[in-house]
Amino acid sequence: MNKIKVPKNVKLIINLLENNGFEAFAVGGCVRDAVLLREPNDWDITTSALPEDVKKIFNRTIDTGIRHGTVTVMLDKTGYEVTTYRIDGEYEDGRHPKNVEFTRNLIEDLKRRDFTINAMAYNDRVGIVDEFGGISDLENHLIKCVGDPIDRFNEDALRILRAVRFAAVLGFGIEENTKKAITRLAGNLRLISKERIQAELEKLLMSDNPGMIECARQTGITEVIFDEIDRINEAGMLSSVLKLLKELPKKHYLRWAGILVLADRQRAVDILKELKFDNKTVNVVSRIVEAVKRPLPMDRAAVRIDIYEIGEDIYEEYLEFMKYYLSSELAPPQCETVYEYLMSEYQDIIEKKECLSFKMLAVNGKDLIEAGLKRGEQVGGVLNHLLYKVLSDSSLNDKEILLHLAESEKNKNAIR
C-alpha cells in the first residue's frame, strides 16, 4: 500500500508547507490507523519548517508546545498539531527530554518514536515513509520498538505500559526483545504519574482484548502499578475474572467493576483513588463491587430492599453487570436465570411506582412531628422503620396506615 486517505485540511496544510519550500508529512498514529483502515482520532503533521515558519504561513495558530517545536494550526474550528522535525535530548525524568534539537532530516525525527508502527510518515507526493519496518509489523501483528527497546523505554517509561495497551487495542502480540525489555524495566513505571497510568489502563480495559492485562502481569507491570491483578492471580481466580471482563460491555463503570470484582468496597475505593479516578467513578464502581456480594433476592420485597440499599441511582448499572456476572465462573452455581427475574421485577416495580425511598413514603418528618413524635433521632428512627415496612409490603404505603404504625412504634419506645 502506497496511498492512504487523508482529510482535505491535512492535505491543505501539507501542500501549503511544501509550496513554501518545506517538507511536510502526516505522521505517527494517524498513518498507522489509516493503513489499518481504522478512523484516526486526530492527524498530526511533521515538517522541516521551524515553528516561526509555520506561524508565518498560516493565519491562525496556537503555541501549544513551542519549546518542543509544536504549533497548532486552526482550520474550520479544528486544530492540527504541526511539529518541526526534532532530535530529543537526554531524558532526565524517565518521561520528558531535557531539551530538543530541530533537524531537517525526517528519518532522524522518526527514529526517536516509540514503536515501528508509530514511526511512519505519509504525504501524497512521496507515499509512505517506513524506514523501520512498520508496515511489516502491522502485517505480522507485532508491537516492536524502534531501535533498541532498552533505550526507548529508558527515554520514556510510559512506553512500557503503552506497548501492552497497543497490543490490546490492536489485537497484536509483542515482539520478543521488546517484551524482554519491558520485563527488565517495568519498575521504571514508578516514575510515571498516576494520571498517565490511569489513562493507559483505561484504554487497555476498554479494548477488545482486556485480557492483555495478563501480559502486563507476566512482565511485572501490574506488580508496580496495579497489584490487584497479582492478588487475583495468587487466589487462582485471574482466568475467571478475565473471562468476565471480556464478556462485559465496553462501559467504563462495568469494566472497572469487573477487574475489581473480588475486592471489598474499601479496597476498591483505595485502588481507584490511588489511580486518581474522579469521585463518581470511585463511588459507582465501589458500590457495584459491594452489591455483587449481597445475597441474591428471591422475592419482590427483597428486590425492593435491594434497590433501596444498593441505590436506585446505580441499580441499572448493577443489573447490567449482574447479567454477565451471574453467567460467569465467579457466580454461585445455577444463577443464570436470576438476572431475568431481577430485571422483570425491577421494571415492574418502577412501572408501578412502588415506594423505594423516603421521598416516596406517604408520610414525612413533618407528619410525624405533628403526630407527636420528637424532632431528631426519634423521627429519623421511626421514618426508617416505616420505610422498611413499606419496602417489605408496598400495600402499607398509605398515610393513615403509616401514622398508625408510627403511633405504635412511639408507644413501644415509650415503654422501653
N, C-alpha and C positions, 0 to 999 in steps of 0.2 A: 504493500500500500504506500503510495507516494502523495496522494491527495486526501485531505480531510476537509470537512465542512467547517468553515469559520464564519462567525457572525459578521454582518456588514460593518459594524462600528469597529471591530477589531481589525478588519481589513483596512478600514479607513485610516486608523492610527498607524498601522504598519506602512501603508502606502505613503502617508504624509512624511513619516520619518525617512523613508527611502528616497522620496523626492527631494528631501533636503540634504541628501548625501550621506545618510547614516544607514547602518544595518538595523533590522528590527524583526523579531520573531515572537509568535506565541510560544509560551514555554511552560514546562512543568506538568502539573496535574491535568490541566485542560487538554494538552496534547495526548496524554495517556488515555483520558476518558474518551476523547474523540476517536482515537484509534480503536478503542473497545466498543464504540458505538453507544457509549453512555453519555448522558447530558451533563456537561461540566457545570459545576456550581458557579464558577467565575473564570474569567480569562485573564491571565497575566501576560505581560509583554516584556521582553528583554531587548535592550538596544545598546548600540555603541555610542549613542548620544549621551552627553552629560546631562545632569538634571537641569542646568540652566539652559541648555539647548532645547530640551523638551518644553520648558516653560515658555520659550520664545515662539515655538511652533504652534502651540495650542492656546486658545483664548482663555479657557477655564481650567485651572489646575489647582491642586491642593498639595501642600508639602507634607505628605503623610509619613515619610521616612527619609527625609532629605539627607541625613547623615550617612545612610546606607544606600543612597542613590535612588530612592523610590519617590516618584511623583504620581499622584492620581490625576488622570485626565478625565474630565467630566464631559460626557456626551449624552444628550437626551435624558438627563437626570440620573444617569448610571455612571459609576466610577470604574475606571480601568487602571490598575496599577502598572506603571511603566518604570522599569528599573534598569539602571545602567549596568552593563557587564561589569562584574567585580570579582576580585580575589579576596577571600576573607583572611583577616589577620589571625593572630593567636587567640584561641578560646580560653578565657581565664576562669569562667564560672560553669563550664560544662553545658552552656546553653547559647551564649552570645559571643560573637567575635569582638575582641577589644577594639579593632578598627577594620576598615575595609579599604582596598585599593582598587580604583577603577582601572579597567583594561579595555582594549579594543578587540580582544580575542574572545569569540563566543565559546570556544571549547574550554578555555580557562574558567569561564563562568559556569558552564555545565559541570565541570569537574568537581566543583565544591558542593554539589547537590547530594541528597541522601541516597536515593535508590535509582537504579538504572532506568526503571520505568517512569521516573520523575525527572530524568535528565535528558529529555528530548525537546527539540525546538522545531518550529514549523513556520514557514510562510509559503504562499502560492508560487513564488518565483523559484525558490530553492527546493521546496518539498520538505521532507522530514530530515532533520539532522540528528543522527543517532550514533554518536561516537562510542557509546559504552554498552551497546547491545540491548537496549531497552525493548525493541520490537521482539527480539528473540526470547527475552524473559517473559514478555506478555504472552507469546505463543506457548511457552513452556510453563506458564502459570507459576512464576517464581518471583519472590521478593529477594533482591540481591543488592548489596551496597555498591556504590560507585567506588572503585579502587579498593583500598584496604579497609575492611569493616571496623577494625580496631580504631583507625584514625577517624572514621566518620562518627562512630559512637562516642569517642573521646571529645570530639568537637561539640556535639550536642547530644546529651544523654537521653533526651526525649525521643530521639530516633529509635532507641531500643524498644520502647513501647509502640511507637508508630509502625515499626516493622510488623508486629503482631496484629495491630489494628488493620493495616492494609491487607494483610493475608486474610483476615476475617471478612472484610468488606468485599474483597475481590474474589474470595474463594481460592486463594493461591497457597502454595507451600513456601517455606523459607529456605533459601539456599544454604548448604551445609556450613560453609565458612562464616556466613552471616549469623547463623544460629549459634555457632560456637562462640563468636564474639559477644553475642547477646548474653549467653550464659556466663562468660568471663566478666562482663562489665555491668551486669544487672544492678549491682549495688550503687552505681552512679546515679540511678534514678532518685536517690535521696536528695540530689542537688536540685531537683525539679519541683516547682511549686505544685501544691495540691490541686489548684485550679486547672493547671495543664494536665495533670494526671487524670482528673475527673473527666475532662473533655475527651481524652483518648479512650478511657474506659467506656464512656457513654457511647461513642461511635462503635466500639467493639461489641458491646452488649446489644446494640440496636441493629446490628448487621444480620445478614442471612446466616452467618456462621458464628454465633456467640460461643459455641463450644471451643473456639480457638483460645479461650481463656485457659484451657488445659495446657496449650503450648506455653502460655505465659507462666504457668506453674512449673512446668518441666524445666524451663530455662532460668528459674529462680526469680522471675519478675514479681510474682504475687507475694512472695515472702517479704519483699521490700515495700510494696505499695498497697497490698490488698490481701492480707494473710488469712482472711476468712476462707478463701479458696483452699488454702493448705489445711485449715481446720476441718473443712468438709471432706477433703481427701483422706485425712487421717481417720475420720469416722467411717470411711468406706462408702460414702454417700455421693461422691462427686459425679459419678456416671449418671445416677438418677436425677440429680439436680440439673445437670447439663441437658439431659433429655427433656426435662420440663421446660428449661429455658428455650430450647429450640422450638418447642410447640407453642409457647406463649406468643401472642401478637406482638409486633414491634411497637410497643407502647411503653413509654418511659417508666411509669409507676409499676406496671406489671413486670417488666423485665428486671427491675431492681428488686422488687419483692421476690421474684423468682430466685435470684442469686443469693438473697439473704434469708430465704425461707426457713432455714434451720436455726437461725439466730433468735434469741429472745428480743423483746422490743427494745430494751435498753441498749443491748449490743448493736442492734440495727441503727438506733439513733446515734450512738457513738461513732460507728463506721461512717455513716453519711455525713455527720458533722465534720469528722476528720478530713473527708474528701471535699469539704466546703460547699456542700449542696445547699440550696435555698431551703427556707423553713418549711415551705409547702411540701417539698419532696421528702424531707425528714419526717414530717407529720404523717403524710398519706402512706408512704411505704412502710414505716414502722407500725402503723395501725393495721395494715393488711397482714403484715408478718405476725402480729399478735393475734389477729382474728382467726387466722388459719388454724391455730392451736386450740380453739374453743371446741367443746363437744358439739357435734352436728345436731341441729334442732330437728325433732321428729314430729312436732305438731305445730299448728298455726300460732298458738300462744308463744311457743318458744321462738318461732320465726320473728314475731313482733318484738320480743325481748332482744333478740339478736340485732335487729335493725336499730333499735334504740342504743344498745350498748356498743355496738361496732361503730355506729354513726351513720345516719341517713345520708350524710354528705359524701361518704365514700362507699356506700353499700353496693352500688352498681359496679364499681371497680373491683370490690371484693368478690362479688358474684362472678364477674368475668374471669378473675383469677381462679376461682374455685372450679369453673368449667374445665380448666386444664389440669389443675392440681388433683381433683378427685379421680381423674382417669390416669394419673401418673403412678409410678412405683412408690412414691413417697406417701400416698394416702393409705388409710386403712383399707383392708380388702372389701370388695363388693360395695364400693361407694359411688360407682359411676352414675347410678340413677338418681342420686340425691340432688345433683345440680338441677335437674329438670323440676323436681319437687320444689326446691328453694325458689327458683325463678318463677314458677307458676304462682306460688303463694305470695311472693313479694309483689308481683304485678297486680294480683287481685287485691291485696291489702292497700296498695297505692290507689288503685282504681276506686275502691270503696271508701277511701279516705279514713281508714281506721286510725285511731289515735296512736301516735308513735313518739310523742314528745310532750313536754309541759305546756307548750303553746296550743296543743290540740286538745288538752283536757277541758272538760265542760266547766271546771271551776278554776279560779286563780287565787293568788295570795290574798287579794283584797276581799274576795268572797269568804275566805276562811277567817280573816280578821273580823269581818262583820258578824261571823257566826260565833265569835267569842274566843278564838284562838289567839295566843300571844304572838306578837311580832317576832320575827327572827327564827331561832332554831326550831321552835315548835311548829311554826307554819311550814318551814322548809321540810322538816321530817314528815309531816302529815302529807304534804304535796307529793313527796317521793313515794310514800306508802300508797297513795291513791293512784299514782301513775302506774306502779307495778300491778295494782289490782286491775286496772283497765287494760294494761298490756296482756295480762293473763286472761281477761274476759272483756272483750270490746263492748259487750252489751251494757256494761256498768257505766259507760261514759255519758251519764245523764246528771245534770246539775243537782236535782233533788236527791238522787241515789248517792251521789258523792258527798253531799253535805251531811247526809245521814251517816255515811261511813266515817266522815271526818269527826262527827259528834261522838261516835262510838270510840274512835281512836283517842279523842281528847279525854274521854271518861276513863279509858284504860290507863292512860298516862297519869291521870289524877289519882287513881287507885294505887299505882306503883309508887 
